[in-house]
Structures are given as structure tokens and as C-alpha cells.
Amino acid sequence: MDLIITPGDITALSVDAIVNAANSGLLGGGGVDGAIHRAGGPEILAECRRIREEQLPEGLPAGQAVATTAGRLDARWVIHTVGPVFAKSEDRSATLASCYRQSLLLAGRLGARSIAFPAISAGIYGWPMDDAARIAVGTIRSLEGDEMVAGVQEVHVVPFGPQAEAAFRAALAG
């Protein structure tokens, strides 16, 4: 599995699965969530609504993942995951790691060969970028060679902005 830092706009990538840093309601929002919904079109929202009605009436729990169509994106699926809000008083690192793990495992079950991740929880949820990058890269690397994700050949991490890019490059080098 190749881990590639691909700075820029995650909605412009051509991959099998794009991971959305969603909120538990799955109905769109700001940041990368809003960008994915806008670029992907109403099909994503319609499928999210169906999932909420039929499977997740209370919303998607943090650390879990669910897939929908990618609508107009150049991808087959959007994998929605809910990252934890950063808290100095409580270590939520395991939940953040679970976002990456569960998304990769779901991509493997779907048959995805390539996947793109944003910096989950590092935006409005306040996770410090260096730590978010360390957890992301460490979790992705921990799944290399796992037969459950054997079909996933490319993992793109798509940092937005120079600070995020530097943090992910440092985590990858470390």
C-alpha cells in the first residue's frame, strides 16, 4: 500500500473512495464535508438521508464509517466518518485512529483500490495538526499488509494548506 501526500482539493481527485470528515448527522456541513456535498451533488445527501432513516436514526457515531455514492465526484464512493472533537481534558486519540482504520476497512470491503483522506478532526474540531498527522499516518501504516485492506493500493492524504502539508510530510518521514 502506497501512502501519498497529495495537497490540494480532495474533491478534485480521481480515486475509488473519498473520505468525508462528516458530522454525525450526515447531512452536510462546513469545511471538507460541505465541499464534498457541493461537488458531489444531491445524490450524496439523498443517500445519507436514507441511511439515517433506515440504519442510523441517532446518527453516525464518532470513529465509525459508512459509504454512499460519490455522485458527481470522480470516485465511486464517499466514505463518511465522524472524527472526535479535540479535548485537552480527555484523550480521544483512539477514536481518531478508528476513523482512519474503519474507513480503510470499509474501502477494502467495497473493493476500492485507491482512497483519499482529509485531515480528519484537524479543522473545526480543533485537533492539533501535528498530532492529527501523526495519528493518521501511524494508523494507515499499521494496516499495511492486513488482508482486510489488501486490495487498497494507494492511500492519499490530502492536507489543505501549507501547515497541514508540512505536518503530514513530517509524520510520513518520521
Phi and psi restraints in degrees (value plus and minus 20) as a CYANA .aco file:
   2 ASP   PHI    -110.5   -70.5
   2 ASP   PSI     109.3   149.3
   3 LEU   PHI    -124.1   -84.1
   3 LEU   PSI      98.0   138.0
   4 ILE   PHI    -143.9  -103.9
   4 ILE   PSI     111.6   151.6
   5 ILE   PHI    -108.6   -68.6
   5 ILE   PSI      99.6   139.6
   6 THR   PHI    -147.4  -107.4
   6 THR   PSI      64.4   104.4
   7 PRO   PHI     -85.7   -45.7
   7 PRO   PSI     131.3   171.3
   8 GLY   PHI     111.8   151.8
   8 GLY   PSI    -163.7  -123.7
   9 ASP   PHI    -119.3   -79.3
   9 ASP   PSI      90.9   130.9
  10 ILE   PHI     -81.0   -41.0
  10 ILE   PSI     -48.1    -8.1
  11 THR   PHI     -93.6   -53.6
  11 THR   PSI     -32.1     7.9
  12 ALA   PHI    -113.9   -73.9
  12 ALA   PSI     -25.0    15.0
  13 LEU   PHI     -98.0   -58.0
  13 LEU   PSI     130.3   170.3
  14 SER   PHI    -126.0   -86.0
  14 SER   PSI      76.4   116.4
  15 VAL   PHI    -159.5  -119.5
  15 VAL   PSI     148.1   188.1
  16 ASP   PHI     -91.8   -51.8
  16 ASP   PSI     -59.4   -19.4
  17 ALA   PHI    -156.9  -116.9
  17 ALA   PSI     113.6   153.6
  18 ILE   PHI    -130.8   -90.8
  18 ILE   PSI     108.5   148.5
  19 VAL   PHI    -108.5   -68.5
  19 VAL   PSI     112.5   152.5
  20 ASN   PHI    -125.4   -85.4
  20 ASN   PSI     105.3   145.3
  21 ALA   PHI     -99.6   -59.6
  21 ALA   PSI      64.5   104.5
  22 ALA   PHI    -108.3   -68.3
  22 ALA   PSI     150.4   190.4
  23 ASN   PHI    -119.3   -79.3
  23 ASN   PSI     146.5   186.5
  24 SER   PHI     -83.5   -43.5
  24 SER   PSI     -42.8    -2.8
  25 GLY   PHI     -93.3   -53.3
  25 GLY   PSI     -38.7     1.3
  26 LEU   PHI      40.3    80.3
  26 LEU   PSI       0.9    40.9
  27 LEU   PHI    -131.0   -91.0
  27 LEU   PSI       6.6    46.6
  28 GLY   PHI      68.1   108.1
  28 GLY   PSI     152.0   192.0
  29 GLY   PHI     158.2   198.2
  29 GLY   PSI    -166.3  -126.3
  30 GLY   PHI    -118.7   -78.7
  30 GLY   PSI    -191.8  -151.8
  31 GLY   PHI      35.0    75.0
  31 GLY   PSI    -160.5  -120.5
  32 VAL   PHI     -84.6   -44.6
  32 VAL   PSI     -53.5   -13.5
  33 ASP   PHI     -78.9   -38.9
  33 ASP   PSI     -70.6   -30.6
  34 GLY   PHI     -84.0   -44.0
  34 GLY   PSI     -60.1   -20.1
  35 ALA   PHI     -82.8   -42.8
  35 ALA   PSI     -62.0   -22.0
  36 ILE   PHI     -86.1   -46.1
  36 ILE   PSI     -64.5   -24.5
  37 HIS   PHI     -83.8   -43.8
  37 HIS   PSI     -61.8   -21.8
  38 ARG   PHI     -85.1   -45.1
  38 ARG   PSI     -66.7   -26.7
  39 ALA   PHI     -91.9   -51.9
  39 ALA   PSI     -54.0   -14.0
  40 GLY   PHI    -101.4   -61.4
  40 GLY   PSI     -43.7    -3.7
  41 GLY   PHI      69.2   109.2
  41 GLY   PSI    -197.7  -157.7
  42 PRO   PHI     -88.4   -48.4
  42 PRO   PSI     -36.4     3.6
  43 GLU   PHI     -83.3   -43.3
  43 GLU   PSI     -56.9   -16.9
  44 ILE   PHI     -84.8   -44.8
  44 ILE   PSI     -68.1   -28.1
  45 LEU   PHI     -82.3   -42.3
  45 LEU   PSI     -60.5   -20.5
  46 ALA   PHI     -81.5   -41.5
  46 ALA   PSI     -61.7   -21.7
  47 GLU   PHI     -90.9   -50.9
  47 GLU   PSI     -56.6   -16.6
  48 CYS   PHI     -81.5   -41.5
  48 CYS   PSI     -62.2   -22.2
  49 ARG   PHI     -82.2   -42.2
  49 ARG   PSI     -62.2   -22.2
  50 ARG   PHI     -82.4   -42.4
  50 ARG   PSI     -63.5   -23.5
  51 ILE   PHI     -81.8   -41.8
  51 ILE   PSI     -62.4   -22.4
  52 ARG   PHI     -81.3   -41.3
  52 ARG   PSI     -64.3   -24.3
  53 GLU   PHI     -88.1   -48.1
  53 GLU   PSI     -63.1   -23.1
  54 GLU   PHI    -112.6   -72.6
  54 GLU   PSI     -50.7   -10.7
  55 GLN   PHI    -143.3  -103.3
  55 GLN   PSI     -55.8   -15.8
  56 LEU   PHI    -150.5  -110.5
  56 LEU   PSI      46.2    86.2
  57 PRO   PHI     -82.0   -42.0
  57 PRO   PSI     -45.1    -5.1
  58 GLU   PHI    -112.5   -72.5
  58 GLU   PSI     -21.0    19.0
  59 GLY   PHI      78.2   118.2
  59 GLY   PSI     150.2   190.2
  60 LEU   PHI    -103.5   -63.5
  60 LEU   PSI     103.2   143.2
  61 PRO   PHI     -88.2   -48.2
  61 PRO   PSI     130.4   170.4
  62 ALA   PHI     -78.2   -38.2
  62 ALA   PSI     119.1   159.1
  63 GLY   PHI      69.2   109.2
  63 GLY   PSI     -27.6    12.4
  64 GLN   PHI    -122.3   -82.3
  64 GLN   PSI     152.2   192.2
  65 ALA   PHI    -164.4  -124.4
  65 ALA   PSI     128.3   168.3
  66 VAL   PHI    -164.0  -124.0
  66 VAL   PSI     128.9   168.9
  67 ALA   PHI    -130.9   -90.9
  67 ALA   PSI     126.9   166.9
  68 THR   PHI    -153.3  -113.3
  68 THR   PSI     156.9   196.9
  69 THR   PHI     -78.7   -38.7
  69 THR   PSI     142.0   182.0
  70 ALA   PHI    -120.5   -80.5
  70 ALA   PSI     -17.1    22.9
  71 GLY   PHI      36.4    76.4
  71 GLY   PSI    -144.6  -104.6
  72 ARG   PHI    -107.8   -67.8
  72 ARG   PSI     -19.3    20.7
  73 LEU   PHI     -89.6   -49.6
  73 LEU   PSI     137.3   177.3
  74 ASP   PHI    -105.2   -65.2
  74 ASP   PSI      42.1    82.1
  75 ALA   PHI    -173.5  -133.5
  75 ALA   PSI     145.8   185.8
  76 ARG   PHI    -110.9   -70.9
  76 ARG   PSI     -55.8   -15.8
  77 TRP   PHI    -155.4  -115.4
  77 TRP   PSI     134.3   174.3
  78 VAL   PHI    -132.1   -92.1
  78 VAL   PSI     106.9   146.9
  79 ILE   PHI    -123.0   -83.0
  79 ILE   PSI      95.6   135.6
  80 HIS   PHI    -113.2   -73.2
  80 HIS   PSI     111.5   151.5
  81 THR   PHI    -158.7  -118.7
  81 THR   PSI     127.5   167.5
  82 VAL   PHI    -128.3   -88.3
  82 VAL   PSI      93.2   133.2
  83 GLY   PHI    -100.9   -60.9
  83 GLY   PSI     138.9   178.9
  84 PRO   PHI     -99.3   -59.3
  84 PRO   PSI     132.1   172.1
  85 VAL   PHI     -97.5   -57.5
  85 VAL   PSI     114.1   154.1
  86 PHE   PHI     -86.2   -46.2
  86 PHE   PSI     118.7   158.7
  87 ALA   PHI    -160.2  -120.2
  87 ALA   PSI     106.0   146.0
  88 LYS   PHI     -86.0   -46.0
  88 LYS   PSI     -47.5    -7.5
  89 SER   PHI    -106.8   -66.8
  89 SER   PSI     -27.4    12.6
  90 GLU   PHI    -165.5  -125.5
  90 GLU   PSI     111.1   151.1
  91 ASP   PHI    -101.5   -61.5
  91 ASP   PSI      89.8   129.8
  92 ARG   PHI    -129.3   -89.3
  92 ARG   PSI       0.6    40.6
  93 SER   PHI     -78.4   -38.4
  93 SER   PSI     -59.0   -19.0
  94 ALA   PHI     -82.8   -42.8
  94 ALA   PSI     -55.7   -15.7
  95 THR   PHI     -89.4   -49.4
  95 THR   PSI     -60.7   -20.7
  96 LEU   PHI     -83.6   -43.6
  96 LEU   PSI     -64.3   -24.3
  97 ALA   PHI     -80.4   -40.4
  97 ALA   PSI     -57.8   -17.8
  98 SER   PHI     -81.8   -41.8
  98 SER   PSI     -53.9   -13.9
  99 CYS   PHI     -77.7   -37.7
  99 CYS   PSI     -67.4   -27.4
 100 TYR   PHI     -88.1   -48.1
 100 TYR   PSI     -65.3   -25.3
 101 ARG   PHI     -81.8   -41.8
 101 ARG   PSI     -71.5   -31.5
 102 GLN   PHI     -85.0   -45.0
 102 GLN   PSI     -54.8   -14.8
 103 SER   PHI     -87.2   -47.2
 103 SER   PSI     -62.3   -22.3
 104 LEU   PHI     -86.1   -46.1
 104 LEU   PSI     -61.8   -21.8
 105 LEU   PHI     -83.2   -43.2
 105 LEU   PSI     -60.7   -20.7
 106 LEU   PHI     -85.2   -45.2
 106 LEU   PSI     -61.9   -21.9
 107 ALA   PHI     -78.9   -38.9
 107 ALA   PSI     -61.5   -21.5
 108 GLY   PHI     -82.5   -42.5
 108 GLY   PSI     -63.2   -23.2
 109 ARG   PHI     -85.0   -45.0
 109 ARG   PSI     -53.7   -13.7
 110 LEU   PHI     -94.9   -54.9
 110 LEU   PSI     -40.3    -0.3
 111 GLY   PHI      72.7   112.7
 111 GLY   PSI      -2.3    37.7
 112 ALA   PHI     -88.6   -48.6
 112 ALA   PSI     120.3   160.3
 113 ARG   PHI    -122.0   -82.0
 113 ARG   PSI     -39.4     0.6
 114 SER   PHI    -161.1  -121.1
 114 SER   PSI     126.3   166.3
 115 ILE   PHI    -165.4  -125.4
 115 ILE   PSI     127.5   167.5
 116 ALA   PHI    -146.0  -106.0
 116 ALA   PSI     110.2   150.2
 117 PHE   PHI    -131.5   -91.5
 117 PHE   PSI     120.4   160.4
 118 PRO   PHI    -103.8   -63.8
 118 PRO   PSI    -199.8  -159.8
 119 ALA   PHI    -103.3   -63.3
 119 ALA   PSI      69.2   109.2
 120 ILE   PHI     -81.8   -41.8
 120 ILE   PSI     114.1   154.1
 121 SER   PHI      50.2    90.2
 121 SER   PSI     -20.7    19.3
 122 ALA   PHI    -110.7   -70.7
 122 ALA   PSI     -18.5    21.5
 123 GLY   PHI    -118.5   -78.5
 123 GLY   PSI    -135.7   -95.7
 124 ILE   PHI     -83.4   -43.4
 124 ILE   PSI     -41.0    -1.0
 125 TYR   PHI    -100.9   -60.9
 125 TYR   PSI     -22.1    17.9
 126 GLY   PHI      57.5    97.5
 126 GLY   PSI      -8.0    32.0
 127 TRP   PHI     -89.8   -49.8
 127 TRP   PSI     111.5   151.5
 128 PRO   PHI     -79.0   -39.0
 128 PRO   PSI     110.8   150.8
 129 MET   PHI     -78.1   -38.1
 129 MET   PSI     -64.4   -24.4
 130 ASP   PHI     -80.4   -40.4
 130 ASP   PSI     -62.4   -22.4
 131 ASP   PHI     -90.6   -50.6
 131 ASP   PSI     -60.0   -20.0
 132 ALA   PHI     -80.3   -40.3
 132 ALA   PSI     -62.2   -22.2
 133 ALA   PHI     -85.6   -45.6
 133 ALA   PSI     -63.2   -23.2
 134 ARG   PHI     -80.1   -40.1
 134 ARG   PSI     -65.4   -25.4
 135 ILE   PHI     -86.1   -46.1
 135 ILE   PSI     -63.9   -23.9
 136 ALA   PHI     -80.6   -40.6
 136 ALA   PSI     -73.4   -33.4
 137 VAL   PHI     -84.2   -44.2
 137 VAL   PSI     -63.4   -23.4
 138 GLY   PHI     -81.7   -41.7
 138 GLY   PSI     -61.5   -21.5
 139 THR   PHI     -88.5   -48.5
 139 THR   PSI     -64.8   -24.8
 140 ILE   PHI     -81.1   -41.1
 140 ILE   PSI     -66.3   -26.3
 141 ARG   PHI     -82.4   -42.4
 141 ARG   PSI     -53.9   -13.9
 142 SER   PHI     -85.6   -45.6
 142 SER   PSI     -38.9     1.1
 143 LEU   PHI    -116.3   -76.3
 143 LEU   PSI     -23.1    16.9
 144 GLU   PHI     -81.3   -41.3
 144 GLU   PSI     110.8   150.8
 145 GLY   PHI      66.4   106.4
 145 GLY   PSI     -27.2    12.8
 146 ASP   PHI     -92.7   -52.7
 146 ASP   PSI     106.6   146.6
 147 GLU   PHI     -83.1   -43.1
 147 GLU   PSI     -42.1    -2.1
 148 MET   PHI     -89.3   -49.3
 148 MET   PSI     -40.6    -0.6
 149 VAL   PHI    -141.5  -101.5
 149 VAL   PSI       0.0    40.0
 150 ALA   PHI     -78.2   -38.2
 150 ALA   PSI     -51.8   -11.8
 151 GLY   PHI     -95.9   -55.9
 151 GLY   PSI     -38.4     1.6
 152 VAL   PHI     -98.6   -58.6
 152 VAL   PSI      92.7   132.7
 153 GLN   PHI    -120.2   -80.2
 153 GLN   PSI     -49.5    -9.5
 154 GLU   PHI    -146.3  -106.3
 154 GLU   PSI     108.9   148.9
 155 VAL   PHI    -140.5  -100.5
 155 VAL   PSI      93.2   133.2
 156 HIS   PHI    -117.9   -77.9
 156 HIS   PSI     112.9   152.9
 157 VAL   PHI    -127.9   -87.9
 157 VAL   PSI     106.7   146.7
 158 VAL   PHI    -133.7   -93.7
 158 VAL   PSI      64.2   104.2
 159 PRO   PHI     -93.0   -53.0
 159 PRO   PSI     124.3   164.3
 160 PHE   PHI    -128.0   -88.0
 160 PHE   PSI      89.2   129.2
 161 GLY   PHI      82.1   122.1
 161 GLY   PSI     138.6   178.6
 162 PRO   PHI     -84.9   -44.9
 162 PRO   PSI     -55.6   -15.6
 163 GLN   PHI     -84.4   -44.4
 163 GLN   PSI     -64.7   -24.7
 164 ALA   PHI     -85.7   -45.7
 164 ALA   PSI     -62.1   -22.1
 165 GLU   PHI     -80.9   -40.9
 165 GLU   PSI     -65.9   -25.9
 166 ALA   PHI     -81.4   -41.4
 166 ALA   PSI     -60.5   -20.5
 167 ALA   PHI     -84.5   -44.5
 167 ALA   PSI     -63.4   -23.4
 168 PHE   PHI     -91.8   -51.8
 168 PHE   PSI     -56.7   -16.7
 169 ARG   PHI     -84.6   -44.6
 169 ARG   PSI     -59.4   -19.4
 170 ALA   PHI     -86.0   -46.0
 170 ALA   PSI     -61.4   -21.4
 171 ALA   PHI     -85.1   -45.1
 171 ALA   PSI     -58.8   -18.8
 172 LEU   PHI     -88.2   -48.2
 172 LEU   PSI     -57.6   -17.6
 173 ALA   PHI     -93.0   -53.0
 173 ALA   PSI     -48.8    -8.8
